[in-house]
Amino acid sequence: AVEAGTDVPVAAVAATNALITNRQVDALVNNAQTETDLTNQLKAKAAAASIPVVDVTETLPAGTTDYVGWIGKEVDALSKALVKQ
């Protein structure tokens, strides 16, 4: 919805909130390049529930030229978040 420039459906927001509140997820993966008030609220809710938040990006961050290194760091961050559970 964010990429399409539309609002996220209310039912999807409610379902996501419930997953976090009920600790039915081991980590929240956040696209740091498309943050909105809603995604920031979800990140805060996850942090309050002690659910790790893993920021990822869709495209190479500024100054990064090593694709494999960039993706490797994102995979490592998710792996570390999941191991802590």
PDB file as gemmi writes it, atoms N, CA and C in Angstrom:
CRYST1    1.000    1.000    1.000  90.00  90.00  90.00 P 1                      
ATOM      1  N   ALA A   1       0.825  -1.196   0.000  1.00  0.00           N  
ATOM      2  CA  ALA A   1       0.000   0.000   0.000  1.00  0.00           C  
ATOM      3  C   ALA A   1       0.871   1.263   0.000  1.00  0.00           C  
ATOM      4  N   VAL A   2       1.949   1.250   0.767  1.00  0.00           N  
ATOM      5  CA  VAL A   2       2.819   2.429   0.836  1.00  0.00           C  
ATOM      6  C   VAL A   2       3.413   2.713  -0.532  1.00  0.00           C  
ATOM      7  N   GLU A   3       3.891   1.669  -1.195  1.00  0.00           N  
ATOM      8  CA  GLU A   3       4.485   1.861  -2.519  1.00  0.00           C  
ATOM      9  C   GLU A   3       3.464   2.358  -3.528  1.00  0.00           C  
ATOM     10  N   ALA A   4       2.214   1.940  -3.377  1.00  0.00           N  
ATOM     11  CA  ALA A   4       1.159   2.349  -4.303  1.00  0.00           C  
ATOM     12  C   ALA A   4       0.595   3.718  -3.946  1.00  0.00           C  
ATOM     13  N   GLY A   5       1.035   4.268  -2.810  1.00  0.00           N  
ATOM     14  CA  GLY A   5       0.548   5.580  -2.403  1.00  0.00           C  
ATOM     15  C   GLY A   5      -0.846   5.557  -1.807  1.00  0.00           C  
ATOM     16  N   THR A   6      -1.253   4.386  -1.308  1.00  0.00           N  
ATOM     17  CA  THR A   6      -2.571   4.276  -0.698  1.00  0.00           C  
ATOM     18  C   THR A   6      -2.430   3.939   0.783  1.00  0.00           C  
ATOM     19  N   ASP A   7      -3.516   4.078   1.503  1.00  0.00           N  
ATOM     20  CA  ASP A   7      -3.507   3.719   2.916  1.00  0.00           C  
ATOM     21  C   ASP A   7      -3.533   2.210   3.067  1.00  0.00           C  
ATOM     22  N   VAL A   8      -2.894   1.750   4.125  1.00  0.00           N  
ATOM     23  CA  VAL A   8      -2.920   0.325   4.436  1.00  0.00           C  
ATOM     24  C   VAL A   8      -4.325  -0.015   4.928  1.00  0.00           C  
ATOM     25  N   PRO A   9      -4.910  -1.122   4.463  1.00  0.00           N  
ATOM     26  CA  PRO A   9      -6.254  -1.483   4.917  1.00  0.00           C  
ATOM     27  C   PRO A   9      -6.309  -1.628   6.439  1.00  0.00           C  
ATOM     28  N   VAL A  10      -7.397  -1.156   7.017  1.00  0.00           N  
ATOM     29  CA  VAL A  10      -7.573  -1.191   8.473  1.00  0.00           C  
ATOM     30  C   VAL A  10      -7.443  -2.619   8.999  1.00  0.00           C  
ATOM     31  N   ALA A  11      -7.987  -3.578   8.279  1.00  0.00           N  
ATOM     32  CA  ALA A  11      -7.918  -4.974   8.717  1.00  0.00           C  
ATOM     33  C   ALA A  11      -6.469  -5.469   8.762  1.00  0.00           C  
ATOM     34  N   ALA A  12      -5.660  -5.038   7.818  1.00  0.00           N  
ATOM     35  CA  ALA A  12      -4.251  -5.445   7.803  1.00  0.00           C  
ATOM     36  C   ALA A  12      -3.506  -4.837   8.988  1.00  0.00           C  
ATOM     37  N   VAL A  13      -3.814  -3.592   9.312  1.00  0.00           N  
ATOM     38  CA  VAL A  13      -3.184  -2.941  10.470  1.00  0.00           C  
ATOM     39  C   VAL A  13      -3.592  -3.660  11.749  1.00  0.00           C  
ATOM     40  N   ALA A  14      -4.863  -3.972  11.882  1.00  0.00           N  
ATOM     41  CA  ALA A  14      -5.352  -4.669  13.076  1.00  0.00           C  
ATOM     42  C   ALA A  14      -4.703  -6.046  13.203  1.00  0.00           C  
ATOM     43  N   ALA A  15      -4.600  -6.764  12.109  1.00  0.00           N  
ATOM     44  CA  ALA A  15      -3.990  -8.097  12.136  1.00  0.00           C  
ATOM     45  C   ALA A  15      -2.514  -8.015  12.524  1.00  0.00           C  
ATOM     46  N   THR A  16      -1.820  -7.032  11.984  1.00  0.00           N  
ATOM     47  CA  THR A  16      -0.403  -6.865  12.302  1.00  0.00           C  
ATOM     48  C   THR A  16      -0.220  -6.486  13.765  1.00  0.00           C  
ATOM     49  N   ASN A  17      -1.043  -5.571  14.245  1.00  0.00           N  
ATOM     50  CA  ASN A  17      -0.982  -5.195  15.660  1.00  0.00           C  
ATOM     51  C   ASN A  17      -1.219  -6.401  16.561  1.00  0.00           C  
ATOM     52  N   ALA A  18      -2.180  -7.240  16.195  1.00  0.00           N  
ATOM     53  CA  ALA A  18      -2.482  -8.429  16.995  1.00  0.00           C  
ATOM     54  C   ALA A  18      -1.307  -9.399  17.002  1.00  0.00           C  
ATOM     55  N   LEU A  19      -0.659  -9.570  15.868  1.00  0.00           N  
ATOM     56  CA  LEU A  19       0.506 -10.451  15.813  1.00  0.00           C  
ATOM     57  C   LEU A  19       1.602  -9.984  16.761  1.00  0.00           C  
ATOM     58  N   ILE A  20       1.794  -8.678  16.809  1.00  0.00           N  
ATOM     59  CA  ILE A  20       2.821  -8.130  17.689  1.00  0.00           C  
ATOM     60  C   ILE A  20       2.383  -8.211  19.147  1.00  0.00           C  
ATOM     61  N   THR A  21       1.181  -7.766  19.437  1.00  0.00           N  
ATOM     62  CA  THR A  21       0.672  -7.769  20.809  1.00  0.00           C  
ATOM     63  C   THR A  21       0.666  -9.175  21.397  1.00  0.00           C  
ATOM     64  N   ASN A  22       0.293 -10.154  20.595  1.00  0.00           N  
ATOM     65  CA  ASN A  22       0.222 -11.542  21.053  1.00  0.00           C  
ATOM     66  C   ASN A  22       1.547 -12.285  20.906  1.00  0.00           C  
ATOM     67  N   ARG A  23       2.588 -11.548  20.508  1.00  0.00           N  
ATOM     68  CA  ARG A  23       3.933 -12.108  20.346  1.00  0.00           C  
ATOM     69  C   ARG A  23       3.924 -13.351  19.442  1.00  0.00           C  
ATOM     70  N   GLN A  24       3.220 -13.242  18.337  1.00  0.00           N  
ATOM     71  CA  GLN A  24       3.142 -14.330  17.370  1.00  0.00           C  
ATOM     72  C   GLN A  24       4.184 -14.195  16.264  1.00  0.00           C  
ATOM     73  N   VAL A  25       5.073 -13.246  16.417  1.00  0.00           N  
ATOM     74  CA  VAL A  25       6.179 -13.055  15.476  1.00  0.00           C  
ATOM     75  C   VAL A  25       7.482 -13.025  16.259  1.00  0.00           C  
ATOM     76  N   ASP A  26       8.550 -13.449  15.614  1.00  0.00           N  
ATOM     77  CA  ASP A  26       9.852 -13.464  16.267  1.00  0.00           C  
ATOM     78  C   ASP A  26      10.648 -12.203  15.980  1.00  0.00           C  
ATOM     79  N   ALA A  27      10.271 -11.483  14.932  1.00  0.00           N  
ATOM     80  CA  ALA A  27      10.957 -10.238  14.581  1.00  0.00           C  
ATOM     81  C   ALA A  27      10.050  -9.430  13.655  1.00  0.00           C  
ATOM     82  N   LEU A  28      10.262  -8.129  13.662  1.00  0.00           N  
ATOM     83  CA  LEU A  28       9.576  -7.243  12.724  1.00  0.00           C  
ATOM     84  C   LEU A  28      10.618  -6.738  11.748  1.00  0.00           C  
ATOM     85  N   VAL A  29      10.417  -7.004  10.474  1.00  0.00           N  
ATOM     86  CA  VAL A  29      11.320  -6.527   9.431  1.00  0.00           C  
ATOM     87  C   VAL A  29      10.750  -5.225   8.900  1.00  0.00           C  
ATOM     88  N   ASN A  30      11.556  -4.176   8.986  1.00  0.00           N  
ATOM     89  CA  ASN A  30      11.118  -2.831   8.617  1.00  0.00           C  
ATOM     90  C   ASN A  30      11.924  -2.318   7.436  1.00  0.00           C  
ATOM     91  N   ASN A  31      11.222  -1.881   6.398  1.00  0.00           N  
ATOM     92  CA  ASN A  31      11.895  -1.253   5.257  1.00  0.00           C  
ATOM     93  C   ASN A  31      12.194   0.191   5.642  1.00  0.00           C  
ATOM     94  N   ALA A  32      13.436   0.458   5.968  1.00  0.00           N  
ATOM     95  CA  ALA A  32      13.837   1.780   6.435  1.00  0.00           C  
ATOM     96  C   ALA A  32      13.696   2.853   5.361  1.00  0.00           C  
ATOM     97  N   GLN A  33      13.532   2.454   4.112  1.00  0.00           N  
ATOM     98  CA  GLN A  33      13.405   3.427   3.028  1.00  0.00           C  
ATOM     99  C   GLN A  33      11.965   3.863   2.788  1.00  0.00           C  
ATOM    100  N   THR A  34      11.017   3.227   3.453  1.00  0.00           N  
ATOM    101  CA  THR A  34       9.618   3.607   3.257  1.00  0.00           C  
ATOM    102  C   THR A  34       8.915   3.799   4.601  1.00  0.00           C  
ATOM    103  N   GLU A  35       9.619   4.368   5.556  1.00  0.00           N  
ATOM    104  CA  GLU A  35       9.016   4.561   6.869  1.00  0.00           C  
ATOM    105  C   GLU A  35       7.897   5.598   6.815  1.00  0.00           C  
ATOM    106  N   THR A  36       6.855   5.300   7.578  1.00  0.00           N  
ATOM    107  CA  THR A  36       5.704   6.187   7.705  1.00  0.00           C  
ATOM    108  C   THR A  36       5.342   6.263   9.178  1.00  0.00           C  
ATOM    109  N   ASP A  37       4.349   7.072   9.507  1.00  0.00           N  
ATOM    110  CA  ASP A  37       3.872   7.105  10.890  1.00  0.00           C  
ATOM    111  C   ASP A  37       3.415   5.708  11.322  1.00  0.00           C  
ATOM    112  N   LEU A  38       2.759   4.993  10.424  1.00  0.00           N  
ATOM    113  CA  LEU A  38       2.272   3.656  10.749  1.00  0.00           C  
ATOM    114  C   LEU A  38       3.429   2.696  11.018  1.00  0.00           C  
ATOM    115  N   THR A  39       4.432   2.693  10.165  1.00  0.00           N  
ATOM    116  CA  THR A  39       5.543   1.771  10.387  1.00  0.00           C  
ATOM    117  C   THR A  39       6.300   2.139  11.659  1.00  0.00           C  
ATOM    118  N   ASN A  40       6.404   3.418  11.946  1.00  0.00           N  
ATOM    119  CA  ASN A  40       7.055   3.836  13.193  1.00  0.00           C  
ATOM    120  C   ASN A  40       6.248   3.388  14.411  1.00  0.00           C  
ATOM    121  N   GLN A  41       4.928   3.415  14.314  1.00  0.00           N  
ATOM    122  CA  GLN A  41       4.078   2.926  15.405  1.00  0.00           C  
ATOM    123  C   GLN A  41       4.270   1.423  15.593  1.00  0.00           C  
ATOM    124  N   LEU A  42       4.354   0.685  14.492  1.00  0.00           N  
ATOM    125  CA  LEU A  42       4.572  -0.759  14.580  1.00  0.00           C  
ATOM    126  C   LEU A  42       5.931  -1.070  15.195  1.00  0.00           C  
ATOM    127  N   LYS A  43       6.943  -0.298  14.818  1.00  0.00           N  
ATOM    128  CA  LYS A  43       8.265  -0.493  15.401  1.00  0.00           C  
ATOM    129  C   LYS A  43       8.235  -0.246  16.905  1.00  0.00           C  
ATOM    130  N   ALA A  44       7.553   0.793  17.326  1.00  0.00           N  
ATOM    131  CA  ALA A  44       7.459   1.107  18.758  1.00  0.00           C  
ATOM    132  C   ALA A  44       6.704   0.010  19.504  1.00  0.00           C  
ATOM    133  N   LYS A  45       5.637  -0.493  18.893  1.00  0.00           N  
ATOM    134  CA  LYS A  45       4.849  -1.569  19.514  1.00  0.00           C  
ATOM    135  C   LYS A  45       5.702  -2.833  19.643  1.00  0.00           C  
ATOM    136  N   ALA A  46       6.472  -3.141  18.617  1.00  0.00           N  
ATOM    137  CA  ALA A  46       7.343  -4.314  18.664  1.00  0.00           C  
ATOM    138  C   ALA A  46       8.408  -4.145  19.750  1.00  0.00           C  
ATOM    139  N   ALA A  47       9.014  -2.987  19.806  1.00  0.00           N  
ATOM    140  CA  ALA A  47      10.038  -2.744  20.823  1.00  0.00           C  
ATOM    141  C   ALA A  47       9.443  -2.874  22.225  1.00  0.00           C  
ATOM    142  N   ALA A  48       8.244  -2.358  22.433  1.00  0.00           N  
ATOM    143  CA  ALA A  48       7.581  -2.452  23.731  1.00  0.00           C  
ATOM    144  C   ALA A  48       7.280  -3.899  24.097  1.00  0.00           C  
ATOM    145  N   ALA A  49       7.074  -4.747  23.092  1.00  0.00           N  
ATOM    146  CA  ALA A  49       6.791  -6.159  23.317  1.00  0.00           C  
ATOM    147  C   ALA A  49       8.072  -7.001  23.321  1.00  0.00           C  
ATOM    148  N   SER A  50       9.223  -6.330  23.287  1.00  0.00           N  
ATOM    149  CA  SER A  50      10.534  -7.003  23.244  1.00  0.00           C  
ATOM    150  C   SER A  50      10.700  -7.885  22.016  1.00  0.00           C  
ATOM    151  N   ILE A  51      10.105  -7.447  20.910  1.00  0.00           N  
ATOM    152  CA  ILE A  51      10.274  -8.126  19.630  1.00  0.00           C  
ATOM    153  C   ILE A  51      11.328  -7.348  18.852  1.00  0.00           C  
ATOM    154  N   PRO A  52      12.396  -8.021  18.413  1.00  0.00           N  
ATOM    155  CA  PRO A  52      13.439  -7.314  17.681  1.00  0.00           C  
ATOM    156  C   PRO A  52      12.907  -6.681  16.392  1.00  0.00           C  
ATOM    157  N   VAL A  53      13.417  -5.498  16.096  1.00  0.00           N  
ATOM    158  CA  VAL A  53      13.089  -4.803  14.848  1.00  0.00           C  
ATOM    159  C   VAL A  53      14.347  -4.820  13.988  1.00  0.00           C  
ATOM    160  N   VAL A  54      14.221  -5.340  12.785  1.00  0.00           N  
ATOM    161  CA  VAL A  54      15.344  -5.425  11.864  1.00  0.00           C  
ATOM    162  C   VAL A  54      15.082  -4.474  10.709  1.00  0.00           C  
ATOM    163  N   ASP A  55      15.906  -3.430  10.615  1.00  0.00           N  
ATOM    164  CA  ASP A  55      15.771  -2.492   9.506  1.00  0.00           C  
ATOM    165  C   ASP A  55      16.509  -3.033   8.289  1.00  0.00           C  
ATOM    166  N   VAL A  56      15.838  -3.023   7.153  1.00  0.00           N  
ATOM    167  CA  VAL A  56      16.426  -3.430   5.883  1.00  0.00           C  
ATOM    168  C   VAL A  56      16.164  -2.327   4.864  1.00  0.00           C  
ATOM    169  N   THR A  57      16.841  -2.408   3.740  1.00  0.00           N  
ATOM    170  CA  THR A  57      16.613  -1.457   2.654  1.00  0.00           C  
ATOM    171  C   THR A  57      16.407  -2.227   1.354  1.00  0.00           C  
ATOM    172  N   GLU A  58      15.694  -1.603   0.442  1.00  0.00           N  
ATOM    173  CA  GLU A  58      15.430  -2.224  -0.862  1.00  0.00           C  
ATOM    174  C   GLU A  58      16.574  -1.997  -1.832  1.00  0.00           C  
ATOM    175  N   THR A  59      17.246  -0.899  -1.684  1.00  0.00           N  
ATOM    176  CA  THR A  59      18.322  -0.548  -2.596  1.00  0.00           C  
ATOM    177  C   THR A  59      19.589  -0.287  -1.797  1.00  0.00           C  
ATOM    178  N   LEU A  60      20.699  -0.338  -2.481  1.00  0.00           N  
ATOM    179  CA  LEU A  60      21.983  -0.107  -1.819  1.00  0.00           C  
ATOM    180  C   LEU A  60      21.977   1.241  -1.095  1.00  0.00           C  
ATOM    181  N   PRO A  61      22.355   1.246   0.175  1.00  0.00           N  
ATOM    182  CA  PRO A  61      22.471   2.521   0.883  1.00  0.00           C  
ATOM    183  C   PRO A  61      23.571   3.377   0.262  1.00  0.00           C  
ATOM    184  N   ALA A  62      23.472   4.681   0.447  1.00  0.00           N  
ATOM    185  CA  ALA A  62      24.468   5.609  -0.091  1.00  0.00           C  
ATOM    186  C   ALA A  62      25.865   5.189   0.362  1.00  0.00           C  
ATOM    187  N   GLY A  63      26.780   5.189  -0.572  1.00  0.00           N  
ATOM    188  CA  GLY A  63      28.165   4.859  -0.263  1.00  0.00           C  
ATOM    189  C   GLY A  63      28.469   3.369  -0.263  1.00  0.00           C  
ATOM    190  N   THR A  64      27.461   2.531  -0.434  1.00  0.00           N  
ATOM    191  CA  THR A  64      27.662   1.085  -0.454  1.00  0.00           C  
ATOM    192  C   THR A  64      27.792   0.625  -1.895  1.00  0.00           C  
ATOM    193  N   THR A  65      28.843  -0.130  -2.169  1.00  0.00           N  
ATOM    194  CA  THR A  65      29.053  -0.621  -3.533  1.00  0.00           C  
ATOM    195  C   THR A  65      29.124  -2.147  -3.595  1.00  0.00           C  
ATOM    196  N   ASP A  66      29.191  -2.789  -2.450  1.00  0.00           N  
ATOM    197  CA  ASP A  66      29.326  -4.243  -2.392  1.00  0.00           C  
ATOM    198  C   ASP A  66      27.965  -4.883  -2.140  1.00  0.00           C  
ATOM    199  N   TYR A  67      27.328  -5.359  -3.208  1.00  0.00           N  
ATOM    200  CA  TYR A  67      25.993  -5.946  -3.106  1.00  0.00           C  
ATOM    201  C   TYR A  67      25.972  -7.140  -2.158  1.00  0.00           C  
ATOM    202  N   VAL A  68      26.893  -8.041  -2.319  1.00  0.00           N  
ATOM    203  CA  VAL A  68      26.917  -9.248  -1.490  1.00  0.00           C  
ATOM    204  C   VAL A  68      27.132  -8.878  -0.030  1.00  0.00           C  
ATOM    205  N   GLY A  69      28.012  -7.928   0.243  1.00  0.00           N  
ATOM    206  CA  GLY A  69      28.251  -7.480   1.612  1.00  0.00           C  
ATOM    207  C   GLY A  69      27.015  -6.836   2.217  1.00  0.00           C  
ATOM    208  N   TRP A  70      26.323  -6.022   1.427  1.00  0.00           N  
ATOM    209  CA  TRP A  70      25.101  -5.344   1.897  1.00  0.00           C  
ATOM    210  C   TRP A  70      24.013  -6.354   2.244  1.00  0.00           C  
ATOM    211  N   ILE A  71      23.742  -7.275   1.329  1.00  0.00           N  
ATOM    212  CA  ILE A  71      22.717  -8.291   1.577  1.00  0.00           C  
ATOM    213  C   ILE A  71      23.143  -9.188   2.732  1.00  0.00           C  
ATOM    214  N   GLY A  72      24.418  -9.512   2.795  1.00  0.00           N  
ATOM    215  CA  GLY A  72      24.924 -10.338   3.890  1.00  0.00           C  
ATOM    216  C   GLY A  72      24.685  -9.707   5.247  1.00  0.00           C  
ATOM    217  N   LYS A  73      24.879  -8.406   5.349  1.00  0.00           N  
ATOM    218  CA  LYS A  73      24.637  -7.705   6.613  1.00  0.00           C  
ATOM    219  C   LYS A  73      23.156  -7.747   6.983  1.00  0.00           C  
ATOM    220  N   GLU A  74      22.286  -7.615   5.992  1.00  0.00           N  
ATOM    221  CA  GLU A  74      20.854  -7.662   6.272  1.00  0.00           C  
ATOM    222  C   GLU A  74      20.439  -9.060   6.722  1.00  0.00           C  
ATOM    223  N   VAL A  75      20.966 -10.084   6.076  1.00  0.00           N  
ATOM    224  CA  VAL A  75      20.664 -11.461   6.475  1.00  0.00           C  
ATOM    225  C   VAL A  75      21.212 -11.730   7.874  1.00  0.00           C  
ATOM    226  N   ASP A  76      22.428 -11.275   8.149  1.00  0.00           N  
ATOM    227  CA  ASP A  76      23.025 -11.461   9.474  1.00  0.00           C  
ATOM    228  C   ASP A  76      22.200 -10.779  10.558  1.00  0.00           C  
ATOM    229  N   ALA A  77      21.718  -9.570  10.282  1.00  0.00           N  
ATOM    230  CA  ALA A  77      20.903  -8.852  11.275  1.00  0.00           C  
ATOM    231  C   ALA A  77      19.611  -9.615  11.593  1.00  0.00           C  
ATOM    232  N   LEU A  78      18.965 -10.148  10.569  1.00  0.00           N  
ATOM    233  CA  LEU A  78      17.752 -10.934  10.791  1.00  0.00           C  
ATOM    234  C   LEU A  78      18.069 -12.220  11.542  1.00  0.00           C  
ATOM    235  N   SER A  79      19.142 -12.871  11.147  1.00  0.00           N  
ATOM    236  CA  SER A  79      19.532 -14.113  11.812  1.00  0.00           C  
ATOM    237  C   SER A  79      19.803 -13.874  13.299  1.00  0.00           C  
ATOM    238  N   LYS A  80      20.516 -12.814  13.629  1.00  0.00           N  
ATOM    239  CA  LYS A  80      20.801 -12.488  15.035  1.00  0.00           C  
ATOM    240  C   LYS A  80      19.530 -12.202  15.800  1.00  0.00           C  
ATOM    241  N   ALA A  81      18.600 -11.495  15.166  1.00  0.00           N  
ATOM    242  CA  ALA A  81      17.333 -11.193  15.832  1.00  0.00           C  
ATOM    243  C   ALA A  81      16.549 -12.465  16.127  1.00  0.00           C  
ATOM    244  N   LEU A  82      16.574 -13.413  15.204  1.00  0.00           N  
ATOM    245  CA  LEU A  82      15.824 -14.640  15.387  1.00  0.00           C  
ATOM    246  C   LEU A  82      16.486 -15.586  16.390  1.00  0.00           C  
ATOM    247  N   VAL A  83      17.797 -15.565  16.464  1.00  0.00           N  
ATOM    248  CA  VAL A  83      18.514 -16.420  17.404  1.00  0.00           C  
ATOM    249  C   VAL A  83      18.251 -15.975  18.843  1.00  0.00           C  
ATOM    250  N   LYS A  84      18.036 -14.696  19.066  1.00  0.00           N  
ATOM    251  CA  LYS A  84      17.812 -14.173  20.409  1.00  0.00           C  
ATOM    252  C   LYS A  84      16.469 -14.604  20.968  1.00  0.00           C  
ATOM    253  N   GLN A  85      15.609 -15.126  20.123  1.00  0.00           N  
ATOM    254  CA  GLN A  85      14.269 -15.490  20.582  1.00  0.00           C  
ATOM    255  C   GLN A  85      14.259 -16.766  21.350  1.00  0.00           C  
TER     256      GLN A  85                                                      
END                                                                             
